[in-house]
Amino acid sequence: MNTHGTIFKITTFGESHGGALGVVIDGLPSNFEIDLANIAHELGRRKPGQSAITTARKENDENFEILSGVFEGKSTGHPITIIVRNEDQKSQDYENIKDIYRPNHADLTYDLKYGIRDYRGGGRSSGRETVSRVIAGAIAKQYLKEKFGVEIKAFTKQVGEYKAENVNYDFIEKNILRTADEGVAQKMIEYVEKIKNDGDSIGGIIECHIKNSPSGLGEPVFDKVKARLAGSMLSIGGVLGFEYGAGFDTVHLTGKMYNEGFISSPLLQGEENKKNKKDFIHSPHNKYGGILGGITTGEDIIFRVAVKPTSSIYCPQKTVDKYGNEVDFKIEGRHDACILPRVVPVIEAMSAIDILDFVLINNAKK
């Protein structure tokens, strides 16, 4: 499936070494003024060639083209189609390994499923596919912020043994790893640089905060917010795990240790509470990550994803080719030593796409 969503629906298309990548966005309410500079900004956060720890591929992703659905800067209510053209493909880098199944890549499974695969950069399995998601996510983030005050902030939580213990949102865009803790950033960066110099790669953990989320989003059984977010995050290439709230740490707790009673505060957090002048009912520590019974409480939605080390590494490796022959090979070309800083905007984008979809679903029921 290349389509995601119920009302706010996206369909992505294109390959890493094809002519272009793009997205068709359906369901955005009409007459919404789209901030084109914001789309360019978000694409710039995701694009390659940002620093010494990312791939050297150079793409002018900010030069996107709107083909439909926008007139005089505003959404028309019809499908919005936006593309980004590929300009810096080096497909020749893959000629010598076109018959080889690269370890931990989708080469084998694509052949098993389709009987044909685009070996140039992995085709649809490439991380470059996320360009389309970031475009749609930029529009969703803007809509959520302007209409509901929702803000979404993701950051690198952990690399190796180095973990961000403090959160300063203003610091995220001031360091190449997009961590939120100034005290550990340099150690993280030095660690990744060492890994890169060894021809290797490293993964880590990204944490995401969805602030001022409306309460009551999500369905009680098969379309819970936690389930949708988990599926969306795991659909991103390289993401291997998902947890929200206290997550896997809860296995060490008893019910008495985990449970916490609600409290009522006159903070009036969230647009819905402000409009209805309601007190804000919440828990002291939000161990459940802003979701109970699959439905949002109005507190911050907090989740984390585990991102694997980039599979394309410069170390000699053993594998087999499509004929079953054992081969020794070494990947050439341009690859990321750590994809965490480029995955951060993708996590935010998919979060925004899902939350906006849930908001529109709720509105349709009223």
C-alpha positions as CSV (number, residue, x, y, z in Angstrom):
1,M,0.0,0.0,0.0
2,N,1.2,3.4,-0.9
3,T,-1.8,5.3,0.6
4,H,-2.2,6.2,4.3
5,G,-5.0,7.9,6.2
6,T,-8.8,8.0,6.4
7,I,-9.8,11.6,5.7
8,F,-6.5,13.4,5.6
9,K,-5.0,10.8,3.1
10,I,-1.6,10.7,1.5
11,T,-0.3,8.7,-1.5
12,T,3.4,8.7,-2.1
13,F,5.2,7.7,-5.3
14,G,8.7,7.7,-6.8
15,E,12.0,6.0,-6.3
16,S,15.4,7.0,-5.1
17,H,17.0,7.0,-8.5
18,G,13.9,7.7,-10.6
19,G,12.9,11.0,-12.1
20,A,11.1,12.4,-9.1
21,L,9.3,11.6,-5.9
22,G,6.0,13.0,-4.9
23,V,2.8,12.9,-2.8
24,V,-0.9,13.3,-3.5
25,I,-2.7,14.8,-0.5
26,D,-6.4,14.4,-0.2
27,G,-8.7,15.7,2.5
28,L,-7.1,19.0,3.4
29,P,-9.9,21.5,4.1
30,S,-10.3,24.1,1.4
31,N,-9.3,27.8,1.6
32,F,-6.2,27.1,3.8
33,E,-3.2,29.3,3.0
34,I,-0.3,27.0,2.6
35,D,3.1,28.2,3.8
36,L,5.4,27.2,1.0
37,A,8.5,28.5,2.8
38,N,7.6,26.1,5.7
39,I,7.5,23.1,3.3
40,A,10.9,24.1,2.0
41,H,12.2,24.4,5.5
42,E,11.0,21.0,6.5
43,L,12.5,19.4,3.3
44,G,15.8,21.1,4.1
45,R,15.8,19.5,7.5
46,R,15.4,16.0,5.9
47,K,17.6,16.4,2.8
48,P,21.0,14.7,2.4
49,G,24.4,16.5,2.6
50,Q,23.6,18.4,5.8
51,S,26.8,17.5,7.7
52,A,29.8,15.2,7.8
53,I,27.8,12.4,9.4
54,T,25.1,12.3,6.6
55,T,25.3,11.1,3.0
56,A,27.2,13.4,0.6
57,R,24.4,13.2,-2.0
58,K,23.3,16.7,-2.9
59,E,19.6,17.4,-3.8
60,N,17.8,20.6,-4.1
61,D,14.7,19.3,-2.3
62,E,13.5,22.7,-1.4
63,N,12.7,23.3,-5.1
64,F,9.5,21.4,-5.1
65,E,6.7,21.7,-7.7
66,I,3.0,22.0,-6.9
67,L,1.0,20.4,-9.8
68,S,-2.5,20.6,-8.5
69,G,-4.9,21.4,-5.6
70,V,-3.5,24.9,-4.8
71,F,-4.8,28.2,-6.3
72,E,-3.5,31.6,-5.3
73,G,-1.6,30.0,-2.4
74,K,-4.7,28.3,-0.9
75,S,-6.0,24.8,-0.9
76,T,-8.9,24.2,-3.2
77,G,-10.3,21.1,-1.5
78,H,-9.1,18.9,-4.3
79,P,-6.1,16.6,-4.4
80,I,-2.9,18.4,-3.9
81,T,0.0,16.9,-5.9
82,I,3.6,18.0,-5.1
83,I,6.8,16.6,-6.6
84,V,10.5,16.9,-5.9
85,R,12.8,16.0,-8.8
86,N,15.9,13.9,-8.3
87,E,19.1,15.6,-9.5
88,D,22.1,13.9,-8.0
89,Q,21.6,10.2,-8.7
90,K,24.7,8.1,-9.2
91,S,23.2,4.9,-10.3
92,Q,26.6,3.6,-11.6
93,D,27.6,3.1,-8.0
94,Y,25.2,0.2,-7.8
95,E,26.1,-1.6,-11.1
96,N,28.6,-3.9,-9.5
97,I,26.2,-5.1,-6.8
98,K,22.9,-5.3,-8.8
99,D,22.7,-9.1,-8.4
100,I,23.8,-9.1,-4.8
101,Y,21.5,-9.2,-1.8
102,R,22.9,-6.5,0.5
103,P,22.7,-7.5,4.2
104,N,19.7,-6.0,6.1
105,H,18.3,-4.3,3.0
106,A,15.0,-5.1,1.2
107,D,16.7,-6.5,-1.9
108,L,15.8,-10.1,-1.0
109,T,12.2,-9.5,0.1
110,Y,11.4,-7.2,-2.9
111,D,12.7,-10.0,-5.2
112,L,10.6,-12.6,-3.3
113,K,7.5,-10.5,-3.5
114,Y,7.7,-8.8,-7.0
115,G,10.2,-10.9,-8.9
116,I,11.8,-7.6,-10.0
117,R,13.5,-4.8,-8.1
118,D,15.1,-1.4,-8.8
119,Y,18.6,-2.1,-7.5
120,R,19.6,1.6,-7.9
121,G,19.6,2.8,-4.3
122,G,16.9,0.5,-3.2
123,G,14.0,2.1,-5.2
124,R,10.9,2.5,-3.0
125,S,12.8,1.0,0.0
126,S,15.2,3.9,0.1
127,G,15.0,6.5,2.8
128,R,14.5,9.0,0.1
129,E,10.9,7.9,-0.1
130,T,10.3,10.0,3.0
131,V,10.6,13.2,1.0
132,S,6.9,12.7,0.2
133,R,5.9,12.2,3.8
134,V,7.8,15.4,4.9
135,I,5.9,17.5,2.3
136,A,2.5,16.3,3.6
137,G,3.7,16.5,7.2
138,A,4.8,20.1,6.8
139,I,1.2,21.1,5.6
140,A,-0.3,19.0,8.4
141,K,1.9,20.5,11.1
142,Q,1.1,24.0,9.9
143,Y,-2.7,23.3,9.9
144,L,-2.5,21.8,13.4
145,K,-0.5,24.6,14.8
146,E,-2.6,27.4,13.3
147,K,-6.1,25.9,14.0
148,F,-5.5,24.0,17.2
149,G,-2.2,25.2,18.7
150,V,-0.6,21.7,18.4
151,E,3.2,21.6,18.2
152,I,5.3,18.6,17.4
153,K,8.9,18.3,18.5
154,A,11.1,15.3,17.9
155,F,14.8,14.9,18.8
156,T,17.6,12.4,19.1
157,K,17.2,10.9,22.6
158,Q,20.1,8.4,22.6
159,V,23.2,7.3,20.6
160,G,25.2,4.5,21.9
161,E,25.5,5.0,25.7
162,Y,25.0,8.7,25.4
163,K,21.5,9.8,26.4
164,A,19.7,13.2,26.4
165,E,18.5,13.7,30.0
166,N,17.4,17.3,29.5
167,V,15.1,18.7,26.9
168,N,15.6,22.1,25.4
169,Y,13.6,22.5,22.2
170,D,15.5,25.6,21.1
171,F,18.7,23.5,21.0
172,I,17.5,20.8,18.6
173,E,18.3,22.7,15.4
174,K,21.6,24.1,16.8
175,N,23.5,20.7,16.5
176,I,24.0,18.3,13.7
177,L,22.5,15.3,15.6
178,R,19.3,17.2,16.5
179,T,19.5,16.2,20.2
180,A,17.7,18.4,22.8
181,D,20.4,18.2,25.5
182,E,23.3,20.6,25.1
183,G,25.3,18.8,27.9
184,V,25.6,15.6,25.9
185,A,25.5,16.7,22.3
186,Q,29.3,17.0,21.7
187,K,29.9,13.5,23.1
188,M,27.2,12.1,20.9
189,I,28.7,13.8,17.8
190,E,32.2,12.7,18.6
191,Y,31.0,9.1,19.0
192,V,29.2,9.1,15.7
193,E,32.3,10.6,14.0
194,K,34.4,7.8,15.3
195,I,31.9,5.2,14.1
196,K,32.0,6.9,10.6
197,N,35.8,7.0,10.5
198,D,35.7,3.2,11.0
199,G,33.5,2.8,8.0
200,D,30.6,1.8,10.2
201,S,27.2,3.2,11.2
202,I,25.1,3.7,14.3
203,G,21.5,3.9,15.2
204,G,19.7,5.2,18.4
205,I,16.5,6.4,19.8
206,I,14.3,9.4,18.8
207,E,11.7,10.8,21.2
208,C,8.7,12.8,20.0
209,H,6.4,15.2,22.0
210,I,3.0,16.2,20.6
211,K,2.0,19.2,22.6
212,N,-1.5,20.6,23.1
213,S,-3.1,17.6,21.4
214,P,-6.9,17.8,21.5
215,S,-8.5,15.3,23.8
216,G,-10.8,12.5,22.6
217,L,-8.8,11.6,19.5
218,G,-8.7,7.9,18.5
219,E,-11.1,5.0,18.4
220,P,-11.6,2.5,21.2
221,V,-10.6,-0.7,19.4
222,F,-9.1,-1.0,16.0
223,D,-7.9,2.6,15.3
224,K,-6.4,3.6,18.6
225,V,-4.0,6.5,18.5
226,K,-1.2,4.4,19.9
227,A,-1.8,1.7,17.2
228,R,-1.9,4.3,14.4
229,L,1.3,6.0,15.6
230,A,3.1,2.7,16.0
231,G,2.1,1.6,12.5
232,S,3.2,4.9,11.0
233,M,6.5,5.0,12.8
234,L,7.3,1.4,11.9
235,S,6.5,2.1,8.2
236,I,9.5,4.4,8.2
237,G,12.6,2.6,6.8
238,G,15.1,1.9,9.6
239,V,12.7,2.1,12.5
240,L,12.6,-1.2,14.4
241,G,10.7,-0.3,17.6
242,F,8.1,1.9,19.2
243,E,7.0,2.7,22.7
244,Y,4.9,5.4,24.3
245,G,4.7,6.8,27.8
246,A,6.7,4.7,30.3
247,G,6.8,2.0,27.6
248,F,9.0,-1.0,28.3
249,D,10.1,0.3,31.6
250,T,6.6,-0.6,32.9
251,V,7.6,-4.3,33.0
252,H,9.7,-3.5,36.1
253,L,6.8,-1.9,37.9
254,T,3.9,-3.2,39.9
255,G,0.4,-1.8,39.4
256,K,0.7,0.2,42.6
257,M,4.0,1.7,41.4
258,Y,2.7,2.5,37.9
259,N,-0.8,3.9,38.7
260,E,-1.2,7.6,39.6
261,G,-4.4,9.3,40.4
262,F,-5.7,12.2,38.3
263,I,-5.5,15.8,39.5
264,S,-7.4,18.9,38.3
265,S,-5.6,22.0,37.4
266,P,-6.9,25.4,36.3
267,L,-4.1,25.6,33.6
268,L,-6.7,25.2,30.9
269,Q,-4.2,23.5,28.7
270,G,-5.3,22.9,25.1
271,E,-7.7,24.9,22.8
272,E,-10.7,22.7,23.7
273,N,-10.4,23.4,27.4
274,K,-9.8,27.1,26.8
275,K,-12.9,27.3,24.7
276,N,-15.1,25.5,27.2
277,K,-13.3,27.0,30.3
278,K,-12.7,23.6,31.7
279,D,-10.1,22.7,34.3
280,F,-7.4,20.5,32.9
281,I,-7.6,16.9,34.3
282,H,-4.3,15.1,34.1
283,S,-1.8,12.9,36.0
284,P,1.3,14.2,37.8
285,H,3.8,12.3,35.6
286,N,1.9,11.3,32.4
287,K,3.3,7.7,32.5
288,Y,0.8,6.7,29.9
289,G,2.1,9.2,27.3
290,G,-1.1,11.2,26.8
291,I,-3.1,8.1,25.7
292,L,-5.5,6.0,27.7
293,G,-7.7,3.3,26.1
294,G,-6.2,4.3,22.8
295,I,-7.8,7.8,23.1
296,T,-5.9,11.1,23.8
297,T,-6.3,12.7,27.2
298,G,-5.2,16.2,26.1
299,E,-1.8,15.8,27.8
300,D,1.4,15.7,25.8
301,I,1.6,12.6,23.6
302,I,5.1,11.2,24.2
303,F,6.7,8.3,22.3
304,R,10.0,6.9,21.3
305,V,11.3,4.9,18.3
306,A,14.3,2.7,17.9
307,V,16.3,3.4,14.7
308,K,18.7,0.7,13.5
309,P,22.3,1.4,12.3
310,T,22.3,2.3,8.6
311,S,22.6,-1.0,6.7
312,S,24.9,0.5,4.0
313,I,28.4,0.5,5.6
314,Y,31.9,0.6,4.1
315,C,33.2,-2.5,5.8
316,P,33.8,-5.7,3.9
317,Q,30.8,-8.1,4.2
318,K,29.7,-11.6,3.2
319,T,26.4,-12.4,1.6
320,V,24.9,-14.2,-1.4
321,D,23.8,-13.2,-4.9
322,K,20.4,-13.9,-6.4
323,Y,21.7,-17.2,-7.7
324,G,22.7,-18.4,-4.3
325,N,26.4,-18.0,-4.7
326,E,28.4,-16.8,-1.7
327,V,30.1,-13.5,-2.3
328,D,32.4,-11.0,-0.6
329,F,31.6,-7.4,-1.3
330,K,32.0,-3.9,-0.2
331,I,29.4,-1.2,-0.7
332,E,30.5,1.9,-2.6
333,G,28.7,5.2,-3.0
334,R,27.4,7.8,-0.6
335,H,25.7,6.7,2.7
336,D,24.8,8.1,6.1
337,A,26.9,7.1,9.2
338,C,23.8,8.0,11.3
339,I,20.4,8.7,10.0
340,L,18.9,9.9,13.3
341,P,19.0,13.7,12.5
342,R,17.3,13.1,9.1
343,V,14.7,10.8,10.6
344,V,13.7,13.5,13.2
345,P,11.6,15.5,10.7
346,V,10.1,12.3,9.3
347,I,8.9,11.3,12.7
348,E,7.3,14.8,13.2
349,A,5.7,14.6,9.7
350,M,4.1,11.2,10.2
351,S,2.9,12.3,13.7
352,A,1.2,15.4,12.2
353,I,-0.4,13.4,9.4
354,D,-2.0,11.0,11.9
355,I,-3.1,13.6,14.4
356,L,-4.7,15.8,11.7
357,D,-6.5,12.8,10.3
358,F,-7.9,12.0,13.8
359,V,-9.0,15.6,14.3
360,L,-10.8,15.5,11.0
361,I,-12.4,12.2,11.8
362,N,-13.7,13.6,15.1
363,N,-15.0,16.7,13.3
364,A,-16.9,14.6,10.8
365,K,-18.8,12.8,13.6
366,K,-20.1,16.1,15.1
